[in-house]
């Protein structure tokens, strides 16, 4: 058996503002942007590098989905972005006005800081310790 998670849906207010944030502020790659209807698009983004998992930017389609924007995990850290150079990425993000809600610190598992995306979802930026 061979299974893997390839996409995670992230509910967003607007496609273009989300694409702009993730590509310009975080340096992600836009993998696909295909119109499915007049109001729905298939938009995939991913961090640069070898990772196989991408985010599907899913525009909220109703009030219930709109209420989940920025709160998909009830205020917990939602996504974990690993990096091979923490300080490079941390400084680039700060220069791009990404809001950090917990400053950089050395933890048992590596160097980590917590930032918010444009909707308030919490992310860990992590450079794991090597064994």
C-alpha positions, -999 to 999 in steps of 0.1 A, spaced: 0 0 0 13 35 -9 -7 65 3 2 101 9 -14 135 14 -9 157 -16 -31 187 -10 -45 205 21 -75 228 15 -71 263 30 -103 284 30 -96 319 18 -116 351 12 -104 358 -23 -81 338 -46 -59 367 -59 -52 382 -24 -42 348 -11 -20 340 -41 -3 374 -37 4 368 0 18 333 -4 39 339 -35 51 374 -27 55 374 10 63 337 17 80 329 -16 57 300 -25 53 288 -60 19 290 -79 16 255 -93 -19 258 -109 -47 283 -113 -75 268 -134 -110 283 -137 -136 256 -129 -166 280 -132 -173 317 -131 -168 317 -93 -146 287 -86 -109 281 -93 -85 252 -87 -55 271 -72 -25 251 -59 6 267 -42 35 251 -25 68 261 -8 98 260 -30 118 228 -27 112 191 -28 81 188 -7 52 170 -24 23 185 -4 6 216 -17 -21 240 -5 -54 241 -23 -67 277 -19 -104 273 -16 -126 304 -17 -153 303 9 -186 295 -8 -210 302 21 -213 318 55 -202 287 74 -170 285 53 -165 323 56 -166 319 94 -138 293 93 -114 317 74 -84 321 97 -97 297 123 -95 263 107 -79 248 137 -95 268 165 -65 290 172 -38 263 172 -9 263 149 -23 250 116 7 244 93 44 236 98 68 251 73 102 234 75 132 252 61 169 245 56 179 280 66 157 294 94 174 328 97 173 335 59 136 328 57 127 345 90 145 377 79 129 376 44 94 372 60 100 400 84 112 423 55 79 413 37 59 424 68 48 389 78 35 391 113 53 369 139 33 362 170 60 342 187 96 353 182 124 329 172 136 305 198 157 274 201 135 244 210 143 207 216 132 199 180 149 229 163 147 267 157 111 279 155 89 310 153 52 313 149 37 336 122 2 345 109 -9 343 73 -30 370 59 -62 356 76 -47 349 110 -40 312 106 -10 303 127 21 286 111 54 273 126 85 282 107 109 255 117 145 245 110 146 210 125 177 199 144 198 174 126 207 142 144 
